[in-house]
């Protein structure tokens, strides 16, 4: 008897903080195939015990905006394992602790966060707060901004590894946020005065320190180009001509 065809159930998530977005160029994670993906970062306070999932060792976000996700996830579990949870703990819950593995020390992760990675081999549509306007600039979607995603769940059962993963169908950037990681601020980085005492000895010329060299204003400037050497005494010098040489 053939296995029933898996039902495709796309659902839209609640709001989440964006982590490691690779929505325009595919990238490999954890030695897997290159894919387009985004990490959904959700505060641990959004998770409440749910017996339907707890018996499977799975976390799920609570709240009305995540209800479609919970329903789709439960439907996929019951479809994949209709006789109940298979023996042993699921090795691949789609929602994982932010303190897990290599992510524990990454910005935005940690024990106060739960994350889900949604991925696709196909480039997902990316839109802004107005879903009719596409985002084409990769810099507009960064770790730390806020968004929603259209996803679907699929199950796997291979070599003793059983679980649920999420496919990424589309992404909506909802709002900007504080970017994760360090960022450069030239106004702060170069606020102090540099020690310029050695420049004069190096051939630089100072009129009034503090101005950008080479802009035509006062300040440190690059040494002037050396003058052309004078012709040796007795050397032949061609006559000046405005119209070129004439026979």
N, C-alpha and C positions, 0 to 999 in steps of 0.2 A: 504494500500500500504506500503510495507516494505521500511525502510530507506536505501538509497544507502550505500554500504560498503565504509567505510572511506579509502581514498587512502594513502598508506604509502610512504612518501617522505623523505628519508634520505638526509641530507645536511651537508657539512663541513663548520664550522664557520671560521671567520678570527681569527687572533691572539688575545689572551686575557691573562690577568694576572690571575693566579689561586688563588682561595680562598676556604678555608675549603674543601680540597680534601678528600673524603672517598671512594677511588677507589678499595681498597682491603678488607676492612671490612665494612659491611653496618652499617649505623648509623641513628638514628631518628632525624629529624629536625621539629621544631615547633609542637611537639606532634604527628607527623605522624608515619607511619610504617617505620621500618628500611629499608634504601635503600642505594645503591651505588650512589654517587653524586659528583658533582663539581660545584663550583660557577665560572661563567664567569665574570670577572671584566673588564669593558670597560670604558675608559675615556669619560666623558660627551661631550668632544669636538668632539668625533666621531659620535655624534647624531645631525642630522639636521631635521627641521620640514618636515614632509611628510604628505600631506593632506589625503592620503589613510588610514593612521593610526591615524592621529591626531583627526579625527572625532570620533574615537573609544576610545580616551583617551589613546593611546598606543605610547610608544617610540620604535624606531627601529634604529639600527646603520646604518650610511651611508657609502659610499665608495664601490669600486668595489669588494673587498674581502668579503663583507657582502651581496652582491646582491643575491646569492642563498638563504640566510637566509630570506631576505625580500620577495622574490618570494614565498618561501615555506610557510611563515607565512600568506601572503595575500591569497594564494590558500586555506589554511586551514580555514581562516575566511569566505571566499566566499562559501566554501563547507558546513561549519557548519551553517551559517546564510545567505542563498542565497538571501533573500529579503532585505538584508541590516542589519546594526547594530540593535540589539534588543534594546528595550527601556531601558534607563538608561546607566550609565557608566559601562564599563567592570570592574569587581571586581578582575580579575586575569590576568593582562597583564604579559606576560612572562619576559619582561624587566622592572625592577623596580629601583627606585631611591636608591642610596647607603646611603641616609640619612633616609631611611624608617625604622621604628620600631626598633627592637633590634639590627640592624646592624650598626646604625649610628656611634657608637663609636668603632667599630671593625677595626683592622688594614687593610688598603687597601680599606675600604669603605668610606662613607661620601658624601657630596654634589657634589663633582667633579667626582663621579663614578656612573655608571649604572651597574646593575648586572642581570644575569639570572642564575637560578639554573636548571641544567639538571640532571635527576636522573633515576635510573633503579632498578628493583628488582633483575635483573641478573647482575653478575659481568661483567663489560665491559672489552674488551681487552685494555691493556695499552702498548704503544710502545714509543720508543725514536725518535730522529730526523730521524734515519733510520727506517722507518715503518716496516722493516722486523725483527727488533730486539725488542723482548718484554722486558718490565721492570717488574721485579718481586719483587724488593725491595721497600716497602712502603715509606721508607725515601727518595727515589729519587724524589718523587712528593710531593711538600710542598707548603704551602701558600706563594706566592711571585714569584714562577717560572712562565714561560710562556708556553702556549700550545694552541692546537686547539682541537676541538671535532667534532665528527660526531653525529648529533642529529636529532630528528624528532619532529614535533609539533602535539599535540592532543588537542582537545577541551573538555570542560565540561560545563554542564548546569544543575545544581542541586540546588534546593531550593533557586532560585533567584541568585545564584552565577554563573556567566558566565565568561568564559575566555579561555585562551590558556596556556598550560604548555609544557615543553620540556622534551622529553625522551633522555636519554644518551645511545648511541650505542657503541662508542669507544672513546679513548682519546690518544692524542699524546703530549708528553712533547717535546717542541720545543727548549727551552733554559733555563738556570739557571737564577735566579734573586736574589735580596736581600730578604732574608726570612722575613716574617712578624713577628712581636712580638719580645720580648727580647730573646737574646741568651747569654749563658755564655762564657766568655773568661778567662780561668784560669790564663793566663799570666798577665792580667790586674787586675783580682779579687784579686790575692794574691801577687801583686807587692810590697806592703808595708811590712816592717818588723813587725812581731808580738812581743808583749811584753812577753819576756821569763823570766822575773825576778822571777816569782813565781815557775818556774819548779824545781829549785834546792831543794826548800823546799818540793816539792811533791815527791822527790826521783828520778828525772830524772838526767842524767849525761851529762855534756856538755864538749866537747873538742874543737870544732870549730863550732859555730852556722852557720846555713844556709844550712846544708846538710840533706838529707832525712834520718830520723832515720831508723835503722834496715837494712841498705843496706851494712853494712860492712865498710863504710867510717866514717869520723869524723862527729860530729854533736850531736844533742840531741838523746839520745837512751832511750829505756824503762828501768826501773830499773831491775837489774839482779835478777834472781830467788834466794831466800834465800838458804843458804847451808843446807845440811841435818844435823839434830842435832846429836851431839856426843852421843855415847852409855853411859848410866849411869855406874859409877864405879861398878865393880863386875858383870856386865851383861855378859852373854855368847854370844860370837861372832862366827858365823860359819866360818870354815876355807875357804880360797879362793880355788877355784878349777877350772881348765880349762876344765875338762872333765866330770863335773857333780858329783853328790854324788855316792860313791861306798860302797857296804856293807863291 
